[in-house]
Amino acid sequence: SFFRKYMDRVDLSLGKDQYAGVPTDKRVENFARVMDNFLVETYFQFGRYLLICSSQPGGQPANLQGIWNDKLFPSWDSKYTCNINLEMNYWPSEVTNLSRTE
């Protein structure tokens, strides 16, 4: 897929998945008490996924809330802003090997 070539640029492994049988919602709930390295890996890759999907040539850039926002009246109105917020959306791109998504 178009997206696989971007996802495959980084392989993050923080160790064995100790909680493989635990549903994700429970893993998130338990995270305050238990270090779940696989959940950290998953969240890292999820952030990359969102940036890849919102930053394709010919598409719209990432904004403050994203196209996935399910609110009728989202924070900041889900606007595109020409200030530091726009730049901040792309700060992780360099360190996650996504500086070029074309």
N, CA, C and O atoms as a Tinker XYZ file with bonds, in Angstrom:
   408  protein
     1  N      0.833000   -1.188000    0.000000    73     2
     2  CA     0.000000    0.000000    0.000000    64     1     3
     3  C      0.877000    1.251000    0.000000    63     2     4     5
     4  O      2.069000    1.187000    0.300000    81     3
     5  N      0.272000    2.383000   -0.340000    73     3     6
     6  CA     1.033000    3.638000   -0.386000    64     5     7
     7  C      1.623000    3.957000    0.974000    63     6     8     9
     8  O      2.681000    4.577000    1.079000    81     7
     9  N      0.941000    3.536000    1.988000    73     7    10
    10  CA     1.294000    3.915000    3.335000    64     9    11
    11  C      2.357000    3.039000    3.942000    63    10    12    13
    12  O      3.095000    3.487000    4.819000    81    11
    13  N      2.457000    1.809000    3.505000    73    11    14
    14  CA     3.437000    0.858000    4.043000    64    13    15
    15  C      4.861000    1.359000    3.872000    63    14    16    17
    16  O      5.688000    1.189000    4.767000    81    15
    17  N      5.161000    1.982000    2.718000    73    15    18
    18  CA     6.530000    2.447000    2.481000    64    17    19
    19  C      6.948000    3.498000    3.506000    63    18    20    21
    20  O      8.135000    3.627000    3.805000    81    19
    21  N      5.999000    4.245000    4.045000    73    19    22
    22  CA     6.314000    5.228000    5.084000    64    21    23
    23  C      6.409000    4.569000    6.456000    63    22    24    25
    24  O      7.315000    4.866000    7.234000    81    23
    25  N      5.481000    3.683000    6.743000    73    23    26
    26  CA     5.501000    3.019000    8.050000    64    25    27
    27  C      6.759000    2.175000    8.225000    63    26    28    29
    28  O      7.294000    2.080000    9.330000    81    27
    29  N      7.229000    1.567000    7.151000    73    27    30
    30  CA     8.403000    0.696000    7.233000    64    29    31
    31  C      9.721000    1.445000    7.402000    63    30    32    33
    32  O     10.768000    0.814000    7.542000    81    31
    33  N      9.691000    2.756000    7.391000    73    31    34
    34  CA    10.921000    3.527000    7.567000    64    33    35
    35  C     11.456000    3.476000    8.997000    63    34    36    37
    36  O     12.639000    3.726000    9.226000    81    35
    37  N     10.602000    3.157000    9.946000    73    35    38
    38  CA    11.000000    3.114000   11.355000    64    37    39
    39  C     10.501000    1.826000   11.983000    63    38    40    41
    40  O      9.346000    1.439000   11.803000    81    39
    41  N     11.372000    1.172000   12.715000    73    39    42
    42  CA    10.998000   -0.013000   13.482000    64    41    43
    43  C     11.337000    0.272000   14.935000    63    42    44    45
    44  O     12.511000    0.346000   15.296000    81    43
    45  N     10.335000    0.430000   15.757000    73    43    46
    46  CA    10.530000    0.699000   17.178000    64    45    47
    47  C     10.169000   -0.550000   17.954000    63    46    48    49
    48  O      9.046000   -1.045000   17.863000    81    47
    49  N     11.118000   -1.056000   18.715000    73    47    50
    50  CA    10.870000   -2.243000   19.532000    64    49    51
    51  C     11.368000   -1.966000   20.943000    63    50    52    53
    52  O     12.565000   -1.783000   21.163000    81    51
    53  N     10.450000   -1.938000   21.888000    73    51    54
    54  CA    10.792000   -1.671000   23.284000    64    53    55
    55  C     10.735000   -2.932000   24.138000    63    54    56    57
    56  O     10.695000   -2.861000   25.366000    81    55
    57  N     10.731000   -4.074000   23.483000    73    55    58
    58  CA    10.719000   -5.332000   24.219000    64    57    59
    59  C      9.493000   -6.166000   23.939000    63    58    60    61
    60  O      8.655000   -5.830000   23.102000    81    59
    61  N      9.416000   -7.263000   24.665000    73    59    62
    62  CA     8.327000   -8.222000   24.495000    64    61    63
    63  C      6.992000   -7.634000   24.958000    63    62    64    65
    64  O      6.937000   -6.860000   25.913000    81    63
    65  N      5.930000   -8.012000   24.267000    73    63    66
    66  CA     4.579000   -7.591000   24.640000    64    65    67
    67  C      4.095000   -8.481000   25.780000    63    66    68    69
    68  O      3.643000   -9.603000   25.552000    81    67
    69  N      4.190000   -7.979000   26.995000    73    67    70
    70  CA     3.821000   -8.763000   28.182000    64    69    71
    71  C      2.316000   -8.868000   28.390000    63    70    72    73
    72  O      1.850000   -9.716000   29.151000    81    71
    73  N      1.561000   -8.017000   27.724000    73    71    74
    74  CA     0.118000   -7.975000   27.947000    64    73    75
    75  C     -0.657000   -8.256000   26.662000    63    74    76    77
    76  O     -1.686000   -7.631000   26.405000    81    75
    77  N     -0.173000   -9.178000   25.871000    73    75    78
    78  CA    -0.737000   -9.458000   24.546000    64    77    79
    79  C     -2.221000   -9.814000   24.588000    63    78    80    81
    80  O     -2.942000   -9.492000   23.644000    81    79
    81  N     -2.693000  -10.451000   25.623000    73    79    82
    82  CA    -4.088000  -10.864000   25.685000    64    81    83
    83  C     -5.024000   -9.824000   26.261000    63    82    84    85
    84  O     -6.229000  -10.061000   26.348000    81    83
    85  N     -4.499000   -8.676000   26.657000    73    83    86
    86  CA    -5.316000   -7.644000   27.297000    64    85    87
    87  C     -5.835000   -6.673000   26.230000    63    86    88    89
    88  O     -5.054000   -6.176000   25.418000    81    87
    89  N     -7.149000   -6.398000   26.225000    73    87    90
    90  CA    -7.702000   -5.466000   25.238000    64    89    91
    91  C     -7.077000   -4.070000   25.376000    63    90    92    93
    92  O     -6.659000   -3.675000   26.464000    81    91
    93  N     -7.020000   -3.347000   24.286000    73    91    94
    94  CA    -6.362000   -2.037000   24.271000    64    93    95
    95  C     -6.963000   -1.067000   25.276000    63    94    96    97
    96  O     -6.222000   -0.344000   25.943000    81    95
    97  N     -8.289000   -1.030000   25.404000    73    95    98
    98  CA    -8.889000   -0.086000   26.353000    64    97    99
    99  C     -8.443000   -0.365000   27.782000    63    98   100   101
   100  O     -8.256000    0.568000   28.564000    81    99
   101  N     -8.271000   -1.633000   28.132000    73    99   102
   102  CA    -7.790000   -1.995000   29.472000    64   101   103
   103  C     -6.314000   -1.647000   29.625000    63   102   104   105
   104  O     -5.873000   -1.241000   30.700000    81   103
   105  N     -5.559000   -1.807000   28.554000    73   103   106
   106  CA    -4.138000   -1.464000   28.599000    64   105   107
   107  C     -3.968000    0.028000   28.852000    63   106   108   109
   108  O     -3.113000    0.440000   29.636000    81   107
   109  N     -4.785000    0.834000   28.185000    73   107   110
   110  CA    -4.731000    2.285000   28.393000    64   109   111
   111  C     -5.116000    2.616000   29.826000    63   110   112   113
   112  O     -4.468000    3.439000   30.473000    81   111
   113  N     -6.157000    1.986000   30.318000    73   111   114
   114  CA    -6.617000    2.200000   31.688000    64   113   115
   115  C     -5.530000    1.832000   32.702000    63   114   116   117
   116  O     -5.360000    2.524000   33.705000    81   115
   117  N     -4.801000    0.756000   32.447000    73   115   118
   118  CA    -3.765000    0.280000   33.369000    64   117   119
   119  C     -2.443000    1.024000   33.245000    63   118   120   121
   120  O     -1.562000    0.855000   34.088000    81   119
   121  N     -2.289000    1.837000   32.217000    73   119   122
   122  CA    -0.990000    2.442000   31.920000    64   121   123
   123  C     -0.466000    3.333000   33.046000    63   122   124   125
   124  O      0.748000    3.459000   33.206000    81   123
   125  N     -1.327000    3.936000   33.809000    73   123   126
   126  CA    -0.886000    4.785000   34.927000    64   125   127
   127  C     -0.182000    3.963000   36.004000    63   126   128   129
   128  O      0.622000    4.501000   36.766000    81   127
   129  N     -0.476000    2.679000   36.074000    73   127   130
   130  CA     0.098000    1.809000   37.106000    64   129   131
   131  C      1.146000    0.845000   36.576000    63   130   132   133
   132  O      2.040000    0.431000   37.314000    81   131
   133  N      1.042000    0.488000   35.314000    73   131   134
   134  CA     1.896000   -0.557000   34.745000    64   133   135
   135  C      2.550000   -0.044000   33.461000    63   134   136   137
   136  O      1.869000    0.453000   32.565000    81   135
   137  N      3.868000   -0.169000   33.381000    73   135   138
   138  CA     4.561000    0.229000   32.150000    64   137   139
   139  C      4.294000   -0.811000   31.071000    63   138   140   141
   140  O      4.648000   -1.980000   31.221000    81   139
   141  N      3.675000   -0.381000   29.997000    73   139   142
   142  CA     3.312000   -1.259000   28.888000    64   141   143
   143  C      4.070000   -0.776000   27.653000    63   142   144   145
   144  O      3.586000    0.082000   26.915000    81   143
   145  N      5.251000   -1.330000   27.437000    73   143   146
   146  CA     6.101000   -0.886000   26.336000    64   145   147
   147  C      5.448000   -1.053000   24.973000    63   146   148   149
   148  O      5.644000   -0.222000   24.086000    81   147
   149  N      4.679000   -2.112000   24.800000    73   147   150
   150  CA     4.032000   -2.324000   23.508000    64   149   151
   151  C      2.980000   -1.249000   23.244000    63   150   152   153
   152  O      2.795000   -0.830000   22.101000    81   151
   153  N      2.297000   -0.806000   24.288000    73   151   154
   154  CA     1.334000    0.280000   24.129000    64   153   155
   155  C      2.054000    1.568000   23.726000    63   154   156   157
   156  O      1.532000    2.339000   22.920000    81   155
   157  N      3.234000    1.805000   24.272000    73   155   158
   158  CA     4.041000    2.961000   23.876000    64   157   159
   159  C      4.411000    2.851000   22.397000    63   158   160   161
   160  O      4.300000    3.825000   21.652000    81   159
   161  N      4.847000    1.672000   21.977000    73   159   162
   162  CA     5.172000    1.443000   20.557000    64   161   163
   163  C      3.955000    1.715000   19.670000    63   162   164   165
   164  O      4.061000    2.377000   18.637000    81   163
   165  N      2.815000    1.202000   20.084000    73   163   166
   166  CA     1.585000    1.355000   19.309000    64   165   167
   167  C      1.195000    2.824000   19.192000    63   166   168   169
   168  O      0.807000    3.284000   18.118000    81   167
   169  N      1.297000    3.551000   20.286000    73   167   170
   170  CA     0.947000    4.975000   20.283000    64   169   171
   171  C      1.909000    5.766000   19.395000    63   170   172   173
   172  O      1.492000    6.677000   18.679000    81   171
   173  N      3.180000    5.421000   19.442000    73   171   174
   174  CA     4.188000    6.046000   18.590000    64   173   175
   175  C      3.829000    5.847000   17.118000    63   174   176   177
   176  O      3.841000    6.798000   16.336000    81   175
   177  N      3.510000    4.605000   16.747000    73   175   178
   178  CA     3.172000    4.306000   15.352000    64   177   179
   179  C      1.828000    4.926000   14.952000    63   178   180   181
   180  O      1.637000    5.299000   13.795000    81   179
   181  N      0.908000    5.034000   15.899000    73   179   182
   182  CA    -0.378000    5.679000   15.623000    64   181   183
   183  C     -0.165000    7.150000   15.255000    63   182   184   185
   184  O     -0.792000    7.656000   14.325000    81   183
   185  N      0.709000    7.827000   15.978000    73   183   186
   186  CA     1.035000    9.216000   15.655000    64   185   187
   187  C      1.613000    9.345000   14.262000    63   186   188   189
   188  O      1.285000   10.280000   13.532000    81   187
   189  N      2.474000    8.408000   13.892000    73   187   190
   190  CA     3.052000    8.405000   12.548000    64   189   191
   191  C      1.960000    8.155000   11.505000    63   190   192   193
   192  O      1.936000    8.799000   10.456000    81   191
   193  N      1.073000    7.231000   11.796000    73   191   194
   194  CA    -0.041000    6.918000   10.891000    64   193   195
   195  C     -0.887000    8.164000   10.618000    63   194   196   197
   196  O     -1.219000    8.452000    9.468000    81   195
   197  N     -1.234000    8.900000   11.677000    73   195   198
   198  CA    -2.044000   10.104000   11.510000    64   197   199
   199  C     -1.331000   11.140000   10.647000    63   198   200   201
   200  O     -1.948000   11.776000    9.792000    81   199
   201  N     -0.039000   11.304000   10.872000    73   199   202
   202  CA     0.711000   12.284000   10.091000    64   201   203
   203  C      0.825000   11.861000    8.626000    63   202   204   205
   204  O      0.709000   12.694000    7.727000    81   203
   205  N      1.048000   10.584000    8.390000    73   203   206
   206  CA     1.117000   10.077000    7.009000    64   205   207
   207  C     -0.214000   10.312000    6.292000    63   206   208   209
   208  O     -0.237000   10.816000    5.169000    81   207
   209  N     -1.304000    9.952000    6.934000    73   207   210
   210  CA    -2.617000   10.044000    6.295000    64   209   211
   211  C     -3.080000   11.481000    6.077000    63   210   212   213
   212  O     -3.900000   11.737000    5.195000    81   211
   213  N     -2.568000   12.413000    6.863000    73   211   214
   214  CA    -3.014000   13.795000    6.703000    64   213   215
   215  C     -2.005000   14.646000    5.952000    63   214   216   217
   216  O     -2.124000   15.872000    5.937000    81   215
   217  N     -1.025000   14.029000    5.336000    73   215   218
   218  CA     0.042000   14.816000    4.708000    64   217   219
   219  C      0.446000   14.286000    3.341000    63   218   220   221
   220  O      1.630000   14.288000    3.003000    81   219
   221  N     -0.491000   13.845000    2.574000    73   219   222
   222  CA    -0.177000   13.329000    1.245000    64   221   223
   223  C     -0.229000   14.443000    0.207000    63   222   224   225
   224  O     -1.009000   15.385000    0.350000    81   223
   225  N      0.591000   14.345000   -0.832000    73   223   226
   226  CA     0.558000   15.355000   -1.893000    64   225   227
   227  C     -0.865000   15.521000   -2.444000    63   226   228   229
   228  O     -1.559000   14.539000   -2.712000    81   227
   229  N     -1.279000   16.767000   -2.605000    73   227   230
   230  CA    -2.618000   17.052000   -3.106000    64   229   231
   231  C     -3.682000   17.046000   -2.031000    63   230   232   233
   232  O     -4.829000   17.405000   -2.297000    81   231
   233  N     -3.327000   16.644000   -0.816000    73   231   234
   234  CA    -4.284000   16.604000    0.281000    64   233   235
   235  C     -4.147000   17.802000    1.194000    63   234   236   237
   236  O     -3.340000   18.700000    0.952000    81   235
   237  N     -4.932000   17.804000    2.227000    73   235   238
   238  CA    -4.882000   18.879000    3.206000    64   237   239
   239  C     -3.784000   18.604000    4.231000    63   238   240   241
   240  O     -3.515000   17.443000    4.538000    81   239
   241  N     -3.147000   19.639000    4.764000    73   239   242
   242  CA    -2.145000   19.426000    5.803000    64   241   243
   243  C     -2.814000   19.055000    7.127000    63   242   244   245
   244  O     -4.022000   19.221000    7.298000    81   243
   245  N     -2.021000   18.561000    8.036000    73   243   246
   246  CA    -2.533000   18.268000    9.379000    64   245   247
   247  C     -3.014000   19.570000   10.015000    63   246   248   249
   248  O     -2.392000   20.618000    9.840000    81   247
   249  N     -4.116000   19.500000   10.747000    73   247   250
   250  CA    -4.584000   20.691000   11.462000    64   249   251
   251  C     -4.670000   20.384000   12.949000    63   250   252   253
   252  O     -4.181000   19.348000   13.400000    81   251
   253  N     -5.280000   21.267000   13.704000    73   251   254
   254  CA    -5.260000   21.128000   15.156000    64   253   255
   255  C     -6.048000   19.934000   15.676000    63   254   256   257
   256  O     -5.703000   19.394000   16.727000    81   255
   257  N     -7.075000   19.511000   14.990000    73   255   258
   258  CA    -7.896000   18.407000   15.467000    64   257   259
   259  C     -7.933000   17.225000   14.509000    63   258   260   261
   260  O     -8.240000   16.109000   14.930000    81   259
   261  N     -7.636000   17.434000   13.261000    73   259   262
   262  CA    -7.610000   16.332000   12.311000    64   261   263
   263  C     -8.963000   16.007000   11.717000    63   262   264   265
   264  O    -10.005000   16.406000   12.239000    81   263
   265  N     -8.928000   15.277000   10.618000    73   263   266
   266  CA   -10.169000   14.894000    9.943000    64   265   267
   267  C    -10.930000   13.821000   10.716000    63   266   268   269
   268  O    -12.065000   13.494000   10.371000    81   267
   269  N    -10.308000   13.272000   11.759000    73   267   270
   270  CA   -10.932000   12.204000   12.531000    64   269   271
   271  C    -11.741000   12.747000   13.693000    63   270   272   273
   272  O    -12.333000   11.965000   14.437000    81   271
   273  N    -11.788000   14.042000   13.873000    73   271   274
   274  CA   -12.502000   14.626000   14.997000    64   273   275
   275  C    -13.985000   14.296000   14.884000    63   274   276   277
   276  O    -14.594000   14.483000   13.831000    81   275
   277  N    -14.554000   13.808000   15.969000    73   275   278
   278  CA   -15.964000   13.409000   15.943000    64   277   279
   279  C    -16.888000   14.434000   16.609000    63   278   280   281
   280  O    -18.065000   14.152000   16.831000    81   279
   281  N    -16.373000   15.596000   16.923000    73   279   282
   282  CA   -17.160000   16.618000   17.618000    64   281   283
   283  C    -17.811000   17.574000   16.616000    63   282   284   285
   284  O    -17.213000   17.921000   15.598000    81   283
   285  N    -19.031000   17.991000   16.913000    73   283   286
   286  CA   -19.714000   18.969000   16.080000    64   285   287
   287  C    -19.054000   20.343000   16.223000    63   286   288   289
   288  O    -18.953000   21.101000   15.259000    81   287
   289  N    -18.605000   20.647000   17.451000    73   287   290
   290  CA   -17.914000   21.907000   17.726000    64   289   291
   291  C    -16.572000   21.599000   18.386000    63   290   292   293
   292  O    -16.442000   21.730000   19.603000    81   291
   293  N    -15.578000   21.193000   17.605000    73   291   294
   294  CA   -14.286000   20.802000   18.168000    64   293   295
   295  C    -13.495000   21.997000   18.704000    63   294   296   297
   296  O    -13.754000   23.146000   18.345000    81   295
   297  N    -12.545000   21.704000   19.555000    73   295   298
   298  CA   -11.651000   22.746000   20.057000    64   297   299
   299  C    -11.000000   23.455000   18.881000    63   298   300   301
   300  O    -10.651000   22.833000   17.879000    81   299
   301  N    -10.843000   24.753000   19.017000    73   299   302
   302  CA   -10.228000   25.584000   17.973000    64   301   303
   303  C    -10.967000   25.456000   16.638000    63   302   304   305
   304  O    -10.431000   25.847000   15.601000    81   303
   305  N    -12.168000   24.924000   16.647000    73   303   306
   306  CA   -12.973000   24.747000   15.435000    64   305   307
   307  C    -12.298000   23.874000   14.386000    63   306   308   309
   308  O    -12.708000   23.875000   13.225000    81   307
   309  N    -11.282000   23.137000   14.775000    73   307   310
   310  CA   -10.536000   22.275000   13.849000    64   309   311
   311  C     -9.988000   23.073000   12.666000    63   310   312   313
   312  O     -9.904000   22.567000   11.546000    81   311
   313  N     -9.621000   24.315000   12.929000    73   311   314
   314  CA    -9.166000   25.214000   11.862000    64   313   315
   315  C     -7.735000   24.917000   11.431000    63   314   316   317
   316  O     -6.961000   24.271000   12.137000    81   315
   317  N     -7.426000   25.412000   10.257000    73   315   318
   318  CA    -6.042000   25.475000    9.794000    64   317   319
   319  C     -5.529000   26.839000   10.210000    63   318   320   321
   320  O     -6.087000   27.862000    9.810000    81   319
   321  N     -4.494000   26.866000   10.992000    73   319   322
   322  CA    -3.957000   28.130000   11.470000    64   321   323
   323  C     -2.544000   28.332000   10.939000    63   322   324   325
   324  O     -1.764000   27.384000   10.846000    81   323
   325  N     -2.235000   29.536000   10.604000    73   323   326
   326  CA    -0.894000   29.863000   10.093000    64   325   327
   327  C     -0.067000   30.458000   11.228000    63   326   328   329
   328  O      0.330000   31.623000   11.181000    81   327
   329  N      0.181000   29.656000   12.228000    73   327   330
   330  CA     1.005000   30.078000   13.351000    64   329   331
   331  C      1.803000   28.865000   13.828000    63   330   332   333
   332  O      1.925000   27.879000   13.102000    81   331
   333  N      2.330000   28.932000   15.007000    73   331   334
   334  CA     3.186000   27.855000   15.507000    64   333   335
   335  C      2.446000   26.515000   15.569000    63   334   336   337
   336  O      3.080000   25.463000   15.488000    81   335
   337  N      1.133000   26.536000   15.709000    73   335   338
   338  CA     0.385000   25.282000   15.773000    64   337   339
   339  C      0.568000   24.434000   14.518000    63   338   340   341
   340  O      0.713000   23.215000   14.606000    81   339
   341  N      0.563000   25.071000   13.358000    73   339   342
   342  CA     0.769000   24.332000   12.113000    64   341   343
   343  C      2.153000   23.696000   12.106000    63   342   344   345
   344  O      2.301000   22.526000   11.753000    81   343
   345  N      3.152000   24.455000   12.490000    73   343   346
   346  CA     4.517000   23.924000   12.528000    64   345   347
   347  C      4.643000   22.782000   13.533000    63   346   348   349
   348  O      5.304000   21.780000   13.261000    81   347
   349  N      4.015000   22.936000   14.679000    73   347   350
   350  CA     4.118000   21.908000   15.723000    64   349   351
   351  C      3.561000   20.567000   15.266000    63   350   352   353
   352  O      4.034000   19.520000   15.710000    81   351
   353  N      2.564000   20.581000   14.384000    73   351   354
   354  CA     2.020000   19.323000   13.866000    64   353   355
   355  C      3.078000   18.502000   13.150000    63   354   356   357
   356  O      2.991000   17.276000   13.098000    81   355
   357  N      4.069000   19.173000   12.604000    73   355   358
   358  CA     5.090000   18.497000   11.804000    64   357   359
   359  C      6.428000   18.327000   12.513000    63   358   360   361
   360  O      7.349000   17.750000   11.936000    81   359
   361  N      6.562000   18.804000   13.729000    73   359   362
   362  CA     7.815000   18.628000   14.457000    64   361   363
   363  C      8.234000   17.167000   14.547000    63   362   364   365
   364  O      9.417000   16.877000   14.369000    81   363
   365  N      7.327000   16.235000   14.812000    73   363   366
   366  CA     7.754000   14.828000   14.916000    64   365   367
   367  C      8.189000   14.205000   13.589000    63   366   368   369
   368  O      8.783000   13.127000   13.590000    81   367
   369  N      7.912000   14.847000   12.475000    73   367   370
   370  CA     8.186000   14.206000   11.184000    64   369   371
   371  C      9.665000   13.904000   10.965000    63   370   372   373
   372  O      9.993000   12.850000   10.419000    81   371
   373  N     10.555000   14.780000   11.367000    73   371   374
   374  CA    11.986000   14.548000   11.159000    64   373   375
   375  C     12.492000   13.362000   11.975000    63   374   376   377
   376  O     13.187000   12.493000   11.447000    81   375
   377  N     12.149000   13.327000   13.246000    73   375   378
   378  CA    12.684000   12.280000   14.125000    64   377   379
   379  C     11.982000   10.938000   13.954000    63   378   380   381
   380  O     12.421000    9.932000   14.511000    81   379
   381  N     10.892000   10.917000   13.185000    73   379   382
   382  CA    10.201000    9.652000   12.914000    64   381   383
   383  C     10.325000    9.257000   11.445000    63   382   384   385
   384  O      9.567000    8.424000   10.949000    81   383
   385  N     11.279000    9.858000   10.764000    73   383   386
   386  CA    11.619000    9.549000    9.374000    64   385   387
   387  C     10.444000    9.756000    8.413000    63   386   388   389
   388  O     10.204000    8.945000    7.519000    81   387
   389  N      9.724000   10.855000    8.616000    73   387   390
   390  CA     8.598000   11.183000    7.742000    64   389   391
   391  C      8.745000   12.561000    7.110000    63   390   392   393
   392  O      7.754000   13.156000    6.690000    81   391
   393  N      9.951000   13.066000    7.040000    73   391   394
   394  CA    10.106000   14.416000    6.506000    64   393   395
   395  C      9.683000   14.505000    5.043000    63   394   396   397
   396  O      9.284000   15.573000    4.578000    81   395
   397  N      9.766000   13.412000    4.329000    73   395   398
   398  CA     9.305000   13.388000    2.931000    64   397   399
   399  C      8.207000   12.336000    2.797000    63   398   400   401
   400  O      8.441000   11.150000    3.030000    81   399
   401  N      7.013000   12.778000    2.422000    73   399   402
   402  CA     5.894000   11.841000    2.239000    64   401   403
   403  C      5.330000   11.963000    0.838000    63   402   404   405
   404  O      4.120000   12.106000    0.657000    81   403
   405  N      6.192000   11.906000   -0.139000    73   403   406
   406  CA     5.717000   11.972000   -1.524000    64   405   407
   407  C      6.167000   10.761000   -2.286000    63   406   408
   408  O      5.866000   10.632000   -3.473000    81   407
